[in-house]
Amino acid sequence: MLMLGVGDKEFVAEVPRPFKPEQVLFVGLNDMIEALNSKPLQDMNMDIATPDDIKEDSSKVLRWLDSRKPSKIIVHFDLDVLDLREFRSLLVANPATYEKMKEQVPTGSSMETIIRLLQDVAKAYDVVGLGITEHFPWDAYNLQNMLQRLPLLGDINKKDKAPYNWIF
């Protein structure tokens, strides 16, 4: 949201040319659609392509792009658009609450759907940026905590897990 000029004033000040809402299409949102209807985003009237909109083909996204005729495309790929039943390296897929979250979080997009969509966009437009965010590898985090408490590798007297930082 920082790239739209929304958020912490200190961070927003670092964005020299914020995007206009009409330059942004949210694709694949599954559990964040309600957030787009909250202040200040509701006044922006953001365009959305849901997981169902892109499941069979990329036409909705390509039509949206065709209507704007951008010279360059920047993709901000939040991994949390992926279905957590297929991709579990997401904060919401915490092993301690995973079964409960599978029932609560709407179905996201498959990896194959996102691959096809991004390939289709790249075939039609000049993709000049691809950022990938929202990765939280629970297995690596849990392995790190285990290794830090094993003989020869860590502190055998250590009882606590390493904290992780997450900003909401």
Secondary structure, 3 states (H helix, E strand, C coil): CHHHCCCCHHHHCCCCCCCCHHHCEEECCCCCHHHHCCCCHHHHCCEEECHHHHCCCCHHHHHHHHHHCCCCEEEEEEHHHECCCCCCCCHHHCCCCHHHHHHHCCCCECHHHHHHHHHHHHHHCCEEEEEEECCCCHHHHHHHHHHCCCCCCCCCCCCCCCCCCCCC
